[in-house]
Structures are given as C-alpha cells and as structure tokens.
Amino acid sequence: MGQILGSCERLVHARLADSRARARQARLIAVMLGAPFFLTAIAAPLALGSFGANAALGVVAAIFALSLTLVVIAATGRHFRFVAGSGLGLALGVGGLGLWMGAPAPVVLLLALAMIGEAGWVTGTRGSAAKAAILGVPLAMAVFFAGAPAGATATMTGAGAALFYLMLALPRLAGLMAAPQADQPAEPSLDQRMDAVLLSLSRDGEVASASDQARRILGLEPDLLAGAGFFERVRVSDRVKLLHALSSDASEPQHLYLTLRIPGALPGDVAHLDVGLELLRGAAGWTAILRDATEIADLRAALDDAADQAAALEIAKSRFLAAVSHELRTPLNAIIGFSDLLLHEAVSGPLPVKQAEHVGLIREAGNHLLAVVNSILDISKIEAGAYSIHPEPFELKSALDLTVSLLESQASDKGVALAIAERDEIGELDADQRAVHQILLNLVSNAIKFTPQGGRVTLSAARQGERIAIMVADTGIGIAADDLAGLGRPFAQVQNDYTRKFEGTGLGLSLVKGLVALHDGDLAIESAPGEGTTVTVSFPAQRAANPVTPLTTPSANGQRTHGTFRKIA
C-alpha cells in the first residue's frame, strides 16, 4: 500500500507543496484508480443480464472514462472537493442501479461500506471516521429483514445504506455548493501580482515549481519548466554561469542575465528572450525571480557598441596623428636644416644682424615644433602598439649626469637650482637607454617649468630590492588632489589659473607613462599645492630571460595602469 500511495503521490503536480495535502490528494487518486474495477464488478453483470453485452460494455466504458477523468483532474493538485464529490456521485449512481436491478444484499452492503470507509480514509479526519460508524444502522436493518423475502431484504437494506450514505455526503455536497470557488483565493496571490515568474530551483538547476506568470511572460505552461525543462531552455553559453551561481554557498542574493529559448509568434517558430534572474537562497534550495530583461539587454548592447566605436575612433585618431606627424617631420627637417645653413657663415656668408636673428627664431621654432611632432609620433606609436624598445645594460649614473648637463642652462636661466642628490652605488639598468633619457628629460624639464625662481629640483636614484627607482623632486607649485586624476592624458595639463601661464602641450607626462609601461615599470606622483611634487619611476633591475614587452599602454579599462597618484599633504 505504501508503494501504491508513493506512486500516486508522484502523479500529483509539484505546485501542491503541502505534504498533508499531497498525501490526501494521493489517497484520492488511489481510490479513483481502484473504484472503476470495484464498480464495474457490481454494475456489469447486472447490465449484462438485463440489457445484453452492448449495454454492459457501455456501462464499463462510462465508469472507467469518468474515473480516469477524475484521476487526471486530481493530478493537477486542485479541485479536491469536486473530484471527491464526483467520485461519491458515481458510486451512488452504481448503488442506485444495483437497487433498481435487484443486486444481492451483501453486495449493496459492501458498496455502502466502501463508500463510507472512503470518506474517512481519504480525508483522514475524525469526523469522517465517526460518520463511518453509522454503518452499524444499515447492518442492523439487514439483520432485521433477514426472514423476509430476498428481494425485500435487498431493497430495504440497499435503500437504508443509500439513505444513510446520502446523509453523510450531504454536508460535503452542501459545502461544495456553498463555496464553489474554494480552490481559488479571494484575491490574487503574491506570485500572481508580481510581474515576474517565481521558480523553485535545486542546486542542479531542476525546477520543482513555477508560477502561473510563466504563461504571460514566457508563453509557456508552468508544467513545461518543471524538472530540467527550464535548464534545457537556457542558452548553452549561459548554463555554466547558472550552475555556478546555484552551486554557490553565498547567502546574499545573486543576479544573473540569461537568454531563454521560448516559442515564437508562429507555430513551430523559436524565439529568444533576455531575462534577469535573482536567486534567493532558502533552506531547501533556491527561489528564483525571473523578469523580462529585454530593455536592459538592449541598453547593454548599445553600450557595447558605443565602447567599440569609441575604441575604433581612438585607434583612428592615433593612426591619423602618426601619419600627420610623419608627414610634418620632412618639411620641418628641411626648415631646420636650411636655417642652420643660413646661420653657418662658412656656407652662406655673413648675414645682417636682423636677418640672423629672424633665422635663429625660425630654427628655434622649428626645433620646438619638431620636438612636439616627435612626442605625438611616439605617443601614437605606443597607443597603436608599434613602439619597440631595445633593452641593454647601461650605467644609470651617466644618464643622470647627461640629463643635468643638458638642462642645467634652462634651470639657470629661470633661477632654479638643479642637482643630483647623493646616491648609492646603483650599477647598471637593463632598459632602453634612449627611452630612459627621454623619460628623464621630460620629468626634469617639467619640474623646472613648474618651479618658481629660487626653487630647487633634485634628481636621485636608489635600488629597492629587485627594482631601481629614479626620483625627481621639486619645490614647485604642487598639484591639487582633484587635478591628479587628469595627469598623464595626452594634451592635458593641470587646469588652474596659475599653471595656465606655463607653456606646453601636456604630452610629456603621457609619453613618460607609455615608456614606463613598455618597461613593465611603475610611475608614482606625490604632490600637494605649495608643497612641491615628487615623481618616482621604478624599473626592474634585471629583465627576464625571455621578456614579453607590452605593445600598448595599459589604461583604466581593467588593465594595469603603471601609475599611482596621491596627495602628500
């Protein structure tokens, strides 16, 4: 019996979660499955003897059809009273047929016993068990009419059983008529009012139950999502993401975006729907709130397209700057070269003082413009991944001395003291010597430019473990905390009323960042207004045996930035 009831309980829909209600529905299904065999054994012989074989087959077919229909309805987990009342009505009809056609008294009594016992067994209530005790009254009537003719005994006994059973069934029938909508709540439940589908999920992705909103949002019957139905509709590339979330031990809600396969507009068509899934962990598994996320998916696609377009524009800009810079260098070299020839007395002869001054200005402007063009070209190459470096060991001390000798006159003209601080024995640095010279020249010239008269610029170096750090410190105007974030972008300078007085394109620090990144180095800036600025560049002392040189300058899109900026006061 336990195996039979277990099999019947598996027929009950998963939407019925209450264990007692499921057991009651399983017992009702068991009765409906066994009833047609019992009722047919009573009605078929009577119909066969009175009306023939065709009538007997018709009665059997009707009993089985009605009973199996009630089983299907009971398997939905709903309409318990309707199925129970219909089953009692079917049994009562067979009993009436037996009384009319003269069934034996024991058979009618057995049917009455089965009907009354069913009331107590299916419902499992004390009231139904008490009502079943009234069966003693028709049994007493059967004993009272024992001496009467068999037909009278059968008729009176069956009539008594039918009357008493009708008395037992009247309260249930009255309740069924008084509350025909008892299975439907007075107002919509929470899952019906939500613009979402509620799913009960196991850690394996199997659905135990789905709310009725699946019909409206997904166009699917909730039964089609049960078991592995939901998981099989998830796009293959999203299944790993779903299983990873379901296997997590995290207690906080998890948010996912998935794509589901749903029915299309025409029969047989397949459509895809972007949905958002909020997973809430419970004692028995996960409760998932599924919402239509088509608008969010469209926004994310538009954002991805905009990011791709921005990246394409950035690449196009870098290529354009590289091409223009390359085209400008040829005429600029010609201008500088002819200016040098005009100023060379051995070649062009002496020039009037005014003309020599003008030619000198042309040469100076040409050299300045060529330096700007070279910086633009270098930055464009770095961003385009076309800038190559050639590391080799060299003495860092000589690079520091060369930088000071080249910029000492510029510092003297502005009244700024430029010096190299006392340094330990650093040894050799394995890096691109030309790139390191360019880094030092840019950093020191920037420090001189932003340091007022009477200030000081100090250049130093030190070994820090497996790295070599170069520091350029000044006593200049400093940088506000809000302006630190803008440093290092091409053509960007610190924007305040004071620093706008200084010339420059804002390319120096951007070029430094790119060159430092190509060496797998780090750039740190510490500054505060009025306190000066210290720029620290750190390089690996020795490169790896098989170094992998980065071809592009990492940015803020998730890659390493090779730069930190912070206040010191």
C-alpha positions, 0 to 999 in steps of 0.5 A, a space after each residue: 500500500 505504501 508503494 501504491 500511495 508513493 506512486 500516486 503521490 508522484 502523479 500529483 503536480 509539484 505546485 501542491 507543496 503541502 505534504 498533508 495535502 499531497 498525501 490526501 490528494 494521493 489517497 484520492 487518486 488511489 481510490 479513483 484508480 481502484 473504484 472503476 474495477 470495484 464498480 464495474 464488478 457490481 454494475 456489469 453483470 447486472 447490465 449484462 443480464 438485463 440489457 445484453 453485452 452492448 449495454 454492459 460494455 457501455 456501462 464499463 466504458 462510462 465508469 472507467 472514462 469518468 474515473 480516469 477523468 477524475 484521476 487526471 483532474 486530481 493530478 493537477 493538485 486542485 479541485 479536491 472537493 469536486 473530484 471527491 464529490 464526483 467520485 461519491 456521485 458515481 458510486 451512488 449512481 452504481 448503488 442506485 442501479 444495483 437497487 433498481 436491478 435487484 443486486 444481492 444484499 451483501 453486495 449493496 452492503 459492501 458498496 455502502 461500506 466502501 463508500 463510507 470507509 472512503 470518506 474517512 480514509 481519504 480525508 483522514 479526519 475524525 469526523 469522517 471516521 465517526 460518520 463511518 460508524 453509522 454503518 452499524 444502522 444499515 447492518 442492523 436493518 439487514 439483520 432485521 429483514 433477514 426472514 423476509 423475502 430476498 428481494 425485500 431484504 435487498 431493497 430495504 437494506 440497499 435503500 437504508 445504506 443509500 439513505 444513510 450514505 446520502 446523509 453523510 455526503 450531504 454536508 460535503 455536497 452542501 459545502 461544495 455548493 456553498 463555496 464553489 470557488 474554494 480552490 481559488 483565493 479571494 484575491 490574487 496571490 503574491 506570485 500572481 501580482 508580481 510581474 515576474 515568474 517565481 521558480 523553485 530551483 535545486 542546486 542542479 538547476 531542476 525546477 520543482 515549481 513555477 508560477 502561473 506568470 510563466 504563461 504571460 511572460 514566457 508563453 509557456 505552461 508552468 508544467 513545461 519548466 518543471 524538472 530540467 525543462 527550464 535548464 534545457 531552455 537556457 542558452 548553452 553559453 549561459 548554463 555554466 554561469 547558472 550552475 555556478 551561481 546555484 552551486 554557490 554557498 553565498 547567502 546574499 542574493 545573486 543576479 544573473 542575465 540569461 537568454 531563454 529559448 521560448 516559442 515564437 509568434 508562429 507555430 513551430 517558430 523559436 524565439 529568444 528572450 533576455 531575462 534577469 534572474 535573482 536567486 534567493 537562497 532558502 533552506 531547501 534550495 533556491 527561489 528564483 525571480 525571473 523578469 523580462 530583461 529585454 530593455 536592459 539587454 538592449 541598453 547593454 548592447 548599445 553600450 557595447 557598441 558605443 565602447 567599440 566605436 569609441 575604441 575604433 575612433 581612438 585607434 583612428 585618431 592615433 593612426 591619423 596623428 602618426 601619419 600627420 606627424 610623419 608627414 610634418 617631420 620632412 618639411 620641418 627637417 628641411 626648415 631646420 636644416 636650411 636655417 642652420 645653413 643660413 646661420 653657418 657663415 662658412 656656407 652662406 656668408 655673413 648675414 645682417 644682424 636682423 636677418 640672423 636673428 629672424 633665422 635663429 627664431 625660425 630654427 628655434 621654432 622649428 626645433 620646438 615644433 619638431 620636438 612636439 611632432 616627435 612626442 605625438 609620433 611616439 605617443 601614437 606609436 605606443 597607443 597603436 602598439 608599434 613602439 619597440 624598445 631595445 633593452 641593454 645594460 647601461 650605467 644609470 649614473 651617466 644618464 643622470 649626469 647627461 640629463 643635468 648637463 643638458 638642462 642645467 642652462 634652462 634651470 639657470 636661466 629661470 633661477 632654479 637650482 638643479 642637482 643630483 642628490 647623493 646616491 648609492 652605488 646603483 650599477 647598471 639598468 637593463 632598459 632602453 637607454 634612449 627611452 630612459 633619457 627621454 623619460 628623464 628629460 621630460 620629468 626634469 624639464 617639467 619640474 623646472 617649468 613648474 618651479 618658481 625662481 629660487 626653487 630647487 629640483 633634485 634628481 636621485 636614484 636608489 635600488 629597492 630590492 629587485 627594482 631601481 627607482 629614479 626620483 625627481 623632486 621639486 619645490 614647485 607649485 604642487 598639484 591639487 588632489 582633484 587635478 591628479 586624476 587628469 595627469 598623464 592624458 595626452 594634451 592635458 595639463 593641470 587646469 588652474 589659473 596659475 599653471 595656465 601661464 606655463 607653456 606646453 602641450 601636456 604630452 610629456 607626462 603621457 609619453 613618460 607613462 607609455 615608456 614606463 609601461 613598455 618597461 613593465 615599470 611603475 610611475 608614482 606622483 606625490 604632490 600637494 599645492 605649495 608643497 612641491 611634487 615628487 615623481 618616482 619611476 621604478 624599473 626592474 633591475 634585471 629583465 627576464 630571460 625571455 621578456 614579453 614587452 607590452 605593445 600598448 599602454 595599459 589604461 583604466 579599462 581593467 588593465 594595469 595602469 603603471 601609475 599611482 597618484 596621491 596627495 602628500 599633504 
